[in-house]
């Protein structure tokens, strides 16, 4: 006995192209078995790229491939994703081999992914009440905190960049520096707490027009922190087109100052600095 089952999905195009499979975009699965599933017996025949489409591609529908890497144009300094590059030996002339991961772009630019934590302390004095009136009191405020700095290469995908050597259109968008400052106050009065705010600035040489300063604000995302502490975040984004072949990232500076108007005396502004270079550059004197 034969049983016929008709299934209709509004988001499926009929008929499919030759040798293609039906794909359900809502469920994110194939509705038929991969014709090349015998090559990968350990994987489900209904998956695509081993359930890892960010890391892997299937350029011709016949095999999963990870033969792609970042290279850099020696003239423009542009970072390019190539599906046919697997090592320095397969890098075309006029380009330098960078690596397989986004963090390899950071290493190429002589930048770390994270930097040592920096600590600070602050103190101030506030007056509660009015001079000459009962209830006048001096309140002392003090606190401590620490700052962290991270760097990451930001990549994405562009339809305009899709070609025979970059089937997914992957592209490098820029470098992002992120700093978190966490503070803990020990003042007995809320009106005299130290309210630190400020900005993060990046010192770079031979960089195109872009903002290299980001201001500390309360982060929009959820932050896991110790009870009784507060966290602020600053972000500086350097777009890819501003990074030239001779661009050098020297340092990052976190500048903080108290903003509580009720404090009459306060500690000096806080400056925390990180050297950004992964390896120091030694230059010969002329």
N, C-alpha and C positions, 0 to 999 in steps of 0.2 A: 504494500500500500504506500503510495506517495503522498506526502503532506506538503502543501505549498503555503509559505508564510510570506505575506506582503507587509513590509515595514516602510513607513514613509516618515521622513524627517524634513522639516522645512529648511534646515541649514545644510542640506546635502545637495550637490549638483548632480543631476542625471543627464546623460550617462557620464561616468568618469572618464578621464583621458586614458588612452591605451596603457596597460601595464600598471595603472594606478590602483589605489585601494580607497574604499569609502572611509571617510573620517567624520566622526561626530564631534563638532567643535564644542558643544556644551559639556559633554562627558570627557572630552580630551582623550579619546581612544579611537583606534581603528575598529571598523566593524567587520573586517575580514583578516584572514591570516596573512602574514608577510610571506610572499612567495620565496624569499631567500632565508626563511627561518631555519632551514636545515644547517646553515652556516653558523648559527648561534644557538645550539641546543640548550644552553643554560638560561636563556632569556625567554620571556613570554613572547609568542608570535604576534601578539596584539600591540606591543610597545613600539615606540619610535626612538631610535638612537639610544637604546638601552636605558630608557627613561631618564636620559641626561642630555637633552637637546641644547643646553647652554655650553656644555663642554665638548660635545660630539656633533658631527654632521653626517648626513647621508646624501652626498652630492649627486649620485647617479642611481639611487634606489637599489643598489646591489651590494653595498658594503658600508659599514660604519667606519668613519675615518677621524683621526685626530691629527692628521698631518697638516697643521697650520701653526704659524708663529708670527710674532711681531718683528718687523724690520724697520730701519730708520733711513730716510732719505738723507744722504750726506750733504746735499746742497741746501735743502729747505729745512731740515731738522724734523720733518713730519714723520710721525709714527704710522706705519701701514700694516694692516693685517693681510697675510697671504696664505691661501690654502695650500700652495705648492711649496712652501718653505718649511723645512724641518730642522735645519741646522745651519751653521755658518757656511758649510760646503754647498748648500743649495740656495744660498742668498745671491740674488742677481748683482751684477756690477752697478756701482753707484749707490749701494745700500750697505748698511752694517746690520749684522744679526743682533737682535735684542733678546728674545726668549719667548717661552710659551705662555707665561702668565702675565697678568696686568702689573703685578709687583715688579716684574723684570723691567718695566718702563721706568719705575722709580730708581732701580739700581743703575740703569743707563744714564739717568739724570743726576746720579750721585746723591740720592735722597734715601733716608731710612723710612720704614713704615711706622715706627713709633719711637718716642724719645723719652729720656729719663724724667720721672716725676719731679716737680719742683715744689718746695714748701715755702710758706710765708707766715708771719705773725703780724697782727695789727693791734692798735690800742688807741683810745680816745677818752676825752672827758666832756661830760655834758652837765648842764645846770637845770635842776628841776625847781620851779618856782620863780619868784621875782626878787631881786635884791632888796633887802630891807623889810621883807614881809615874812610872816611865819610860814614854815614849810619849805623854806629855801634849803636845798641839798645839792651836794655834788655827787654825780653818778659817774662811775668809771666803766668804760666799755673796753672789752678786749676779745680777741678771737684768733683763730688760726685757720689755715686752709692749704690746699695743694692744687697744682695745675698740671694737666696732661696735654700732650700734643701728639697728634697722629697725622699721617699723610697717606693718601691713596690715589691711585690712577683711576680715573673714571672713563669707562668705555660704554659703548652702546651700539645701536644698529641704525643704518640709514639705507633707504631704498635707492637713493641716488648713487651709492657707492657699490652696489651689487654689480659684479662682472664675473668673467670666467675664472679669475684668480681670487675672488672674494664672494662666494656664493651667498653668504648670509648678510653681506653689507656691514660687517663689523667695523667699528671705527673708534679712535681715541678722541675723547672729548676734552680732557684736561686733567690738571692736578688739583686735588682738594686737600687743604690743611684744616684740621678740626681741633679745637682746644676746649677742654672742659675745666672749669674752676669750681671746686667744691669748698664751701666755707662752713665753719662751725663757730657760733658765738657763745661767749660765757658771761655776757652782761646780764645783770639782774633786772634791767629795765628795757622794755622793747623800744622805747623812744631814744635810747642811746646805743642801739646796736650798730655795729660797723656794716654799712651797706656798700660793698665794693662793686664797682662797675668799671668798664674801660674798653680796650680794643686789642686785637691781635694784628700785628703787622709783619709782613714778610720782606726781608731784605734780599733782593735778587739783582743780578748783574746781567745786562743785555737782554732785557725782557720788553715785549711789546706793550702797547697801551692796554692797561687793565687795572682794576682796583686791587691793591695788595694789602688792604686794610679791612678787617671785619670786626664788628662791634659785638660785645658780649651781651646776650639776652637770655631770658628764661627759655630753655629748649621746649619745642612743641611735643617731642616724643617723650615717652615714659622713661624715667631715669631711676635705676636702682641705686639708692644711696643710704647711708647711715641715718638713723632717726636724729632729728635735731640739726641736720645740715641742709644747706641750700646749694643748688648747682646752677651755673650759668654757662652758656656755650657761645663760641665764636667760630665763624667759618670764613675761609678765604679760598676762592676758586680762581685758578689760573687757567684760562682757556688754552686749548691746544695751539691755536694760531698765534698766541703770544709767546710761545716757547720757541726760541731760535736755536740754531746749531751751537752757538757759543753762550747760551744762557747758563748762568751759574746761580744756584740758590745758596745764599750764605747763612742766614740766620732767621729766626722767628722771635719776636718780642711780645710778651704779654704785659700790657701796661694797665694798672688798676689804681683807682683812687676812691676814697670814701665819698659818698653822696648824701649822707645824713645831715640835713641843715641844723639839727638840734645839737650837734657836737661843736663845742667851742674850740677844743684842742684835739687834734687828730694826728695820727702817725703820717710820716712822709709817704708819697705815692709809691706803689709797689711796682717793680720792674723785674720780670723773669725772662731769661733769654736762653734759647736753645741754638746750638750750632747745627745746621741742617745737613752738612756734608757727611756722606757715608765714609769717604776717604778724603783726607786733606789734599788740596791741590798745591803742588810746589811749582812756583814760577821762577825762572831765571831772571836775574836783573840784567837790563841791557848794558 
